Amino acid sequence: MSETESESVQGRIRKCLWCRRAFEAKQPKQTFHNRKCAQRAWKAKKKDREAIQEDRTARVSPEQLLYQVQRDRDRISVPRLEVVDYLEARAGVLEAEEQLRQWHKRLMDRRARLLKLEEPPLSRHVQLLLGVQALIVPARTTAIGLVSTDGLIGVAIYGTPR
């Protein structure tokens, strides 16, 4: 095999995005080593999209709830509710306290999961992601951990060989 043929073959050796097996790409944009892995990835992506859609529909919208109550009260000729700043502020404090309880539980669950995992021999670099922000991947990075629970804050941890 000539040197150019060898370079050409090396450029086509990739890792399957689903199962991480090495394979020789037959097409320039091929990212999965076979149809089964591509279908599994598509199904997982579809399931994630559906879960996100479900999550969106399960959210509480104070404006929508108030609109529905006021509309119902109008129908039965009962006076509309008055929105009182103090009550809204108190509700905000109680909502924040509940959020903290739920986040504390998430934190404990995540710490328990972390303790079960073996730490890889990598140096780590952390990037806090706020809003729409690009990843700044260090040149020697070979691994990544990327998390965003609510889409407002994210964390990327880059792993580089020690």
C-alpha positions in Angstrom: 0.0 0.0 0.0 1.4 3.4 -0.9 1.8 6.2 1.6 -1.1 8.2 0.1 -3.4 5.2 0.3 -2.3 4.6 3.9 -3.1 8.2 4.8 -6.5 7.9 3.0 -7.4 4.8 5.0 -6.4 6.4 8.3 -8.6 9.4 7.6 -11.6 7.0 7.1 -11.0 5.1 10.4 -13.6 6.5 12.9 -15.4 5.5 16.1 -19.1 4.7 15.9 -21.0 7.5 17.7 -23.3 4.9 19.3 -21.2 1.9 20.3 -17.7 3.5 20.1 -16.2 0.7 17.9 -13.6 1.6 15.4 -14.7 1.2 11.8 -13.6 2.2 8.3 -16.0 4.8 6.9 -17.4 4.0 3.4 -18.9 7.5 3.1 -17.4 10.9 4.0 -20.1 11.7 6.5 -20.6 8.2 8.0 -20.7 8.4 11.8 -22.1 4.9 12.7 -20.5 1.6 11.8 -23.7 -0.1 10.8 -27.4 0.5 10.3 -28.4 -1.0 13.7 -26.3 1.6 15.6 -27.7 4.4 13.5 -31.3 3.2 14.2 -30.5 2.9 18.0 -29.1 6.4 18.0 -32.1 7.8 16.1 -34.5 6.0 18.6 -32.6 7.4 21.6 -32.7 10.9 20.1 -36.4 10.6 19.4 -37.0 9.4 23.0 -35.0 12.4 24.3 -37.0 14.8 22.1 -40.3 13.3 23.4 -39.1 13.5 27.0 -38.2 17.2 26.5 -41.6 17.8 25.0 -43.3 16.1 27.9 -41.2 18.2 30.3 -42.4 21.4 28.6 -46.0 20.4 28.9 -45.6 19.5 32.6 -44.4 23.0 33.5 -46.4 25.3 35.7 -47.3 28.6 34.0 -48.6 31.1 36.6 -50.0 33.4 33.9 -51.9 30.5 32.2 -53.3 29.3 35.6 -54.4 32.8 36.5 -56.0 33.3 33.1 -58.0 30.0 33.5 -59.2 30.9 37.0 -60.2 34.4 36.0 -62.0 33.1 32.9 -63.9 30.6 35.0 -64.8 33.2 37.6 -66.1 35.5 34.8 -68.3 32.7 33.5 -70.0 32.2 36.8 -70.2 36.0 37.6 -67.9 35.9 40.5 -65.5 38.9 41.0 -62.0 38.5 39.6 -59.1 37.7 41.9 -56.8 40.7 42.8 -53.1 40.0 42.4 -51.4 41.2 45.6 -47.6 41.9 45.6 -47.1 40.5 49.1 -48.8 37.2 48.3 -46.8 36.9 45.1 -43.5 37.6 46.9 -44.5 35.0 49.6 -45.4 32.4 47.0 -42.0 33.2 45.3 -40.1 32.4 48.6 -42.0 29.2 49.1 -41.4 28.1 45.5 -37.6 28.9 45.9 -37.5 26.8 49.1 -39.1 23.9 47.3 -36.7 24.3 44.4 -33.8 24.1 46.9 -35.2 20.9 48.4 -35.5 19.3 44.9 -32.0 20.5 43.9 -30.5 19.2 47.1 -32.0 15.7 46.4 -30.5 15.9 42.8 -27.1 16.9 44.3 -27.2 13.9 46.7 -28.2 11.5 43.9 -25.4 12.9 41.6 -22.8 12.6 44.4 -23.8 9.0 45.0 -23.5 8.2 41.3 -20.1 9.9 41.2 -18.8 7.9 44.2 -19.7 4.6 42.3 -17.5 5.5 39.3 -13.8 5.0 38.9 -11.9 8.2 38.3 -10.0 8.1 34.9 -6.4 9.1 34.7 -7.1 12.5 33.1 -6.3 16.1 34.0 -9.5 18.1 34.1 -10.5 21.6 32.9 -13.9 23.0 33.8 -16.0 25.4 31.7 -19.2 27.0 33.2 -21.7 27.6 30.5 -24.2 30.5 30.9 -26.8 31.1 28.2 -25.8 30.6 24.6 -22.1 30.0 24.8 -19.7 27.9 22.6 -17.6 25.2 24.0 -13.9 26.1 24.3 -12.2 22.8 24.0 -8.5 22.7 24.9 -6.3 21.3 22.1 -5.2 18.1 23.9 -8.7 17.2 25.1 -9.6 13.5 24.5 -12.7 13.2 26.7 -15.7 15.3 27.8 -18.5 15.4 30.4 -21.3 17.8 29.5 -24.4 18.5 31.6 -27.2 21.0 31.7 -30.4 20.1 33.6 -32.5 23.2 32.9 -30.9 24.7 29.8 -29.9 27.9 31.7 -26.6 26.7 33.3 -24.3 24.0 32.0 -20.9 22.6 32.9 -18.4 21.1 30.6 -15.4 19.1 32.0 -12.6 18.4 29.5 -10.2 15.5 30.1 -6.6 15.6 28.8 -4.0 12.9 29.2 -1.8 13.3 32.3 
